[in-house]
């Protein structure tokens, strides 16, 4: 099978891959295996999504390292609105960062259960989200596309990571 979306150096042209027959076949097979999935962010069902947007839920790559050879666990079904937020920079990590900035003066950090973070000891999950977002940024922006925006986002992630680590230190010191 020809992989016209694969570059000569073995890397993948994301846009060509996403419009390829291989991706369409994988996506169809995913939905046959998982017909009752809901948006992993807001809980919208496939039926609700079809009524509102005329299509089934989107499949979002959790990270791009497996692009072209995805497994089900590499993807998350999400609705159009959540997917748009993900790619506009208003993802769960971005929401977490915004909340952390607002609450950074508080001694007791906020809880983020609606982002999938536990009520207590939320810091390791937050660090995991930050690491995932950092990897996605570096994969999304190729060397030719590196931009001021990418570096701004990476610097912001470092700032938030420092805050999360400070919260961990505060928790250990008060224990």
C-alpha positions in Angstrom: 0.0 0.0 0.0 1.4 3.4 -1.0 1.8 5.9 1.9 1.7 9.1 -0.2 1.4 11.0 3.1 4.9 9.8 4.3 7.8 12.1 3.5 11.1 10.8 2.1 12.7 11.1 5.5 10.0 8.9 7.0 8.1 11.7 8.7 4.4 12.2 8.1 2.7 15.1 6.4 -0.1 15.5 8.9 -2.6 17.2 6.5 -2.1 14.6 3.7 -2.4 11.7 6.2 -5.7 13.1 7.7 -7.2 13.1 4.2 -5.8 9.7 3.3 -7.8 6.5 2.7 -5.8 4.9 5.5 -7.0 7.4 8.1 -10.6 7.1 6.8 -10.5 3.3 7.1 -8.9 3.5 10.6 -11.5 6.0 11.7 -14.4 3.9 10.4 -13.0 0.8 12.1 -12.6 2.7 15.3 -16.3 3.7 15.3 -17.4 0.1 14.6 -15.3 -1.1 17.6 -16.5 1.8 19.8 -20.0 2.8 18.7 -21.2 4.3 22.0 -18.3 6.6 22.8 -18.9 10.0 24.2 -16.9 13.2 24.1 -14.1 12.7 26.6 -14.2 16.3 27.6 -17.9 17.3 27.9 -19.8 13.9 27.6 -21.7 14.7 24.4 -22.9 11.5 22.8 -22.5 10.6 19.1 -26.2 11.0 18.6 -26.3 14.4 20.2 -23.3 15.4 18.1 -25.0 14.3 14.9 -28.1 16.3 15.8 -26.0 19.4 16.5 -23.2 19.3 13.9 -24.4 16.7 11.3 -21.4 14.4 11.9 -20.1 11.9 14.4 -17.7 12.9 17.1 -14.1 13.8 16.1 -11.1 11.6 16.9 -8.4 13.7 18.5 -4.8 12.4 18.7 -3.6 12.3 22.3 -0.1 12.8 20.9 1.3 12.7 17.4 4.2 10.2 17.9 1.9 7.4 16.7 0.5 9.2 13.7 0.1 6.7 10.9 0.1 3.7 13.2 -2.5 4.7 15.8 -4.1 2.3 18.3 -7.5 3.1 19.9 -5.8 4.3 23.1 -3.8 6.9 21.1 -7.1 8.7 20.3 -9.9 10.3 22.2 -13.4 11.0 20.8 -14.3 14.6 21.3 -17.0 16.9 20.0 -16.4 19.7 17.5 -16.5 22.4 20.2 -14.0 20.7 22.4 -11.8 19.8 19.4 -11.9 23.4 18.3 -10.8 24.5 21.8 -8.0 21.9 21.8 -6.5 23.3 18.6 -7.2 26.9 19.4 -5.0 26.6 22.6 -8.0 26.5 25.0 -7.4 22.8 25.8 -7.6 21.3 29.3 -4.0 22.1 29.8 -4.6 25.7 28.7 -7.6 25.9 31.0 -5.5 24.5 33.9 -2.8 27.1 33.2 -5.3 29.9 33.2 -6.7 28.7 36.5 -3.3 28.3 38.0 -2.4 31.8 37.1 -5.6 33.2 38.6 -5.1 31.2 41.8 -1.3 31.4 42.1 -1.4 33.7 45.1 -3.4 31.3 47.1 -1.6 29.1 49.6 -3.9 26.1 48.9 -4.1 25.5 45.2 -7.5 24.9 43.5 -8.9 21.5 42.6 -9.5 20.6 39.0 -11.8 17.5 39.2 -13.6 18.7 36.0 -10.3 18.4 34.1 -9.8 14.9 35.4 -7.4 15.9 38.1 -8.0 14.3 41.6 -9.1 16.4 44.5 -5.9 15.7 46.4 -2.4 15.1 45.0 -3.4 16.6 41.7 0.1 17.8 40.9 1.4 14.6 39.2 -1.5 14.6 36.8 -1.0 18.3 36.1 2.7 17.6 35.4 1.6 14.8 33.1 -0.7 17.1 31.2 2.0 19.7 30.9 4.5 17.1 29.6 1.9 15.9 27.0 1.2 19.4 25.9 4.9 20.2 25.5 5.5 17.1 23.4 2.4 17.9 21.2 3.7 21.4 20.6 7.1 20.1 19.6 5.5 17.6 17.3 3.0 20.0 15.8 5.5 22.7 15.0 8.2 21.3 12.6 11.6 22.9 12.7 10.6 24.9 9.6 7.5 26.1 11.4 9.0 27.0 14.8 7.6 30.3 15.7 7.5 32.9 18.3 4.1 31.5 19.3 5.5 28.0 19.9 8.3 29.4 22.0 5.8 31.6 23.9 3.7 28.6 24.7 6.7 26.5 25.8 7.8 29.3 28.1 4.3 29.5 29.6 4.3 25.7 30.2 7.6 26.1 32.0 6.1 28.8 34.2 3.1 26.7 35.0 5.3 23.6 35.7 7.3 25.7 38.1 4.1 26.7 39.9 2.9 23.1 40.1 6.2 21.9 41.5 6.1 24.8 44.1 2.6 23.5 45.1 4.1 20.0 45.6 6.9 21.4 47.7 4.4 23.4 49.8 2.3 20.3 50.4 5.4 18.3 51.4 6.6 21.1 53.8 3.2 21.3 55.5 2.8 17.5 55.9 
